[in-house]
Amino acid sequence: MPTSIRLAPEIEERLDFLAAKTGRSKAYYLRELIERGIEEMEDYYLAAEVLERIRRGEEDVMKGEDFWRGLDA
């Protein structure tokens, strides 16, 4: 799926330099950045969503000792 993004000039210069020095395309590095970074972003934003539900009292929370006690059974 083709997608376009605007980069700050200094980021584009760094990307151009990296691509030129390594012989790989800019698209290669952009794909790498997205693939490596999306998991971290998913973890962060989904955790923030759960935290907000906890703060609103919409999510159950278990004490650590209760969790570990349940594993012993």
N, C-alpha and C positions, 0 to 999 in steps of 0.2 A: 504494500500500500504506500504509494508516494505521499510524503508529508514534507511540508516546508516549515522552517523556523527562522526567526531572525536572531542573529548572534551579535553581541557587542563586538565592535571592531577589534578590540584587543584579544577576545576569545577566538575570533575568526583568524587572526594573525597567528595565534599559537597553534590552531588546528592546521592551518596551511603549512606552517613550519614543520610540524610533526609529520604530516603526510609527505612533504617533500623529502625530509631526511630519511624516512623509512621506506618510501616507495609504495606505501599503501594509500588507498583513497580516503578522502575526508568522510565519505559515507561509511566506510569500514569503522572508523573511530567513533562516529556518532552512534552506529549500531551497538558497538561495544559498550559505550557509556550508558546507553539506555538499558541494555540487557543486564549490565552489572548493577545499575542504580535503581531499577524499578522495584526489585525485591526489598531493598532498604526503604524506599518510599512507601510501599504497601505496608510494611511492618509499622512504620511510624504513624501513618495516617489512620490505619485500622485500629492501632492501639490507642490513639488519641480519641477516636470515636467511642471505644469501649470505656475509656476513662471518663468521658463526658456522661455516658449512661450511668456509670457508678456514682458520679457526683449528683446526678438527678435522682438517684435511688431506683433506677430502672434495671439494675444489674445486680445479681447476687454475688456476694464476696465471701470466700471461705478463708478462715484463719489458717495460717501455715501449719500449726500443730494438728488441726483437724484433717488437713490434707494428708499429712504424713501418717497420721494414725489410721486413716482409711486404707493406706497402702499395706499396712502390716497384716490386715485381715486376710 
